[in-house]
Amino acid sequence: MSSRPGKTLLLLIFSLASFLVPYTVSSLNVALPAIGSDFSLDAVSLGWVTTAYILVAAVCMLPFGRFADIYGRKRVFLVGNLLFALGSLLAALSWSGQVIIVARIIQGLGGAMVFSTSMAIVTVVFSSGERGKAIGLITAAVYAGLSLGPVLGGFLTQLFGWPSIFLINIPIAVLVMLFTFMYLREEWIDEGNAHFDSVGAVLYGCMVTGIMYGLTLLRTVGGNKCYET
């Protein structure tokens, strides 16, 4: 992957993947009223459509990054795109609010795998003189997804319904996986003999989950009493 065309292709692959995840997050916010109306969800349940993704991604990003260092970053990146595509398909075909929340959990797992590996691979492949430009382009793709998401999400929801927001993810994720299979021959493993701290990962996940879930209870009666105390 030392040639210029190879690096350009790698940058294209990771830019597409980095665009896809934040696009889904920001575009879904526009479609929440339509989703809540279709499934008769209350405000709390509707909030979990977005919170489920954020929570899973926050819990899993650090452990998946370590896992990728040990077992292969390209492998984890591919699995992440596959999970994100499957989660998008399940979300588009959802028949209840509970199903779409499960789909968002699957998307969160995939998104954590993508984000924990893409930037790590770029920092390894690109030299110090090229790294800043490469990271800048991928960061621009992330913010492009965040910025264009509400516009595209509103457009798609208005014309084709909210499932189209998820359906459009599938061909992009498949394209990323095909490019990765066909053109990225290398595997990046930094610590093949290292040990994955599963106990630490579980404790970290419980801590983040407890904090975020606790914050959701602040507006309840018990939460208000604790806050006032």
C-alpha positions, -999 to 999 in steps of 0.1 A, spaced: 0 0 0 30 23 -5 20 34 -40 1 66 -46 -29 49 -63 -31 24 -35 -31 52 -9 -57 72 -28 -80 42 -30 -76 35 7 -84 71 15 -116 68 -7 -127 36 11 -123 51 46 -138 84 36 -170 66 23 -172 46 55 -165 77 77 -193 96 58 -218 68 62 -219 65 100 -224 102 109 -248 107 80 -271 80 95 -270 96 129 -278 131 118 -304 121 91 -323 99 115 -331 129 138 -353 144 111 -372 112 107 -379 106 144 -414 121 143 -424 99 114 -410 68 131 -427 77 164 -460 81 145 -457 48 126 -449 28 157 -469 48 183 -438 54 204 -437 77 234 -409 102 239 -388 79 261 -390 50 236 -383 73 207 -353 87 225 -338 52 227 -339 49 189 -310 74 189 -296 67 224 -292 29 217 -267 36 189 -248 62 208 -246 41 239 -234 9 221 -208 29 201 -195 46 232 -192 13 251 -176 -7 222 -153 17 205 -124 14 228 -125 -25 232 -130 -29 195 -99 -8 189 -78 -30 211 -93 -61 196 -84 -48 161 -48 -42 172 -45 -79 182 -65 -97 156 -64 -74 125 -78 -40 117 -89 -47 82 -108 -78 95 -126 -57 121 -133 -29 96 -150 -54 72 -171 -69 100 -181 -35 111 -194 -25 76 -212 -58 74 -229 -53 107 -238 -17 98 -254 -29 65 -273 -56 83 -285 -32 110 -296 -8 83 -316 -35 65 -333 -46 97 -341 -10 106 -357 -4 72 -378 -35 75 -387 -29 112 -423 -38 122 -422 -23 157 -403 1 178 -384 -26 197 -371 -40 164 -358 -7 152 -340 -2 186 -324 -36 182 -314 -26 146 -298 6 160 -278 -15 185 -264 -36 156 -256 -4 138 -238 9 169 -216 -22 170 -208 -18 133 -201 19 137 -178 13 166 -158 -12 146 -155 12 116 -144 42 136 -120 24 158 -101 10 128 -103 34 99 -82 62 114 -58 37 129 -51 22 95 -46 56 79 -20 66 105 -1 35 98 -2 36 60 5 73 55 39 88 64 42 117 88 43 142 59 11 128 44 -8 119 75 -22 153 83 -38 157 48 -52 121 50 -67 126 85 -81 160 74 -99 145 44 -114 117 65 -124 143 91 -140 164 64 -160 133 53 -173 129 89 -185 165 91 -199 162 56 -220 133 68 -231 153 99 -240 184 78 -257 167 48 -276 142 70 -305 164 80 -309 177 44 -308 143 28 -328 127 56 -356 152 52 -356 149 15 -357 111 16 -383 110 44 -406 134 25 -404 116 -8 -398 79 0 -405 75 37 -381 71 66 -370 35 57 -352 50 27 -327 66 51 -315 32 61 -318 15 27 -294 40 11 -267 28 35 -267 -7 22 -252 -1 -13 -226 23 1 -215 -3 28 -214 -31 2 -193 -9 -21 -169 -2 8 -166 -40 15 -161 -49 -22 -133 -23 -25 -117 -35 7 -118 -72 -4 -106 -64 -39 -79 -38 -34 -67 -39 2 -45 -70 4 -27 -61 36 -37 -68 71 -26 -44 99 -18 -61 133 3 -42 158 1 -66 188 -6 -101 177 7 -117 209 -10 -93 232 -38 -102 256 -73 -87 253 -85 -76 287 -121 -89 286 -127 -81 323 -116 -45 318 -138 -42 287 -168 -55 306 -162 -31 335 -157 -2 312 -189 -10 294 -208 -13 326 -194 21 338 -204 39 306 -238 22 305 -245 31 341 -235 67 336 -256 72 305 -286 53 319 -284 73 351 -285 105 332 -317 95 315 -333 91 350 -325 127 362 -359 140 351 -378 112 368 -392 117 403 -365 96 419 -338 114 398 -351 148 408 -350 139 445 -314 126 442 -305 158 423 -320 180 449 -303 161 477 
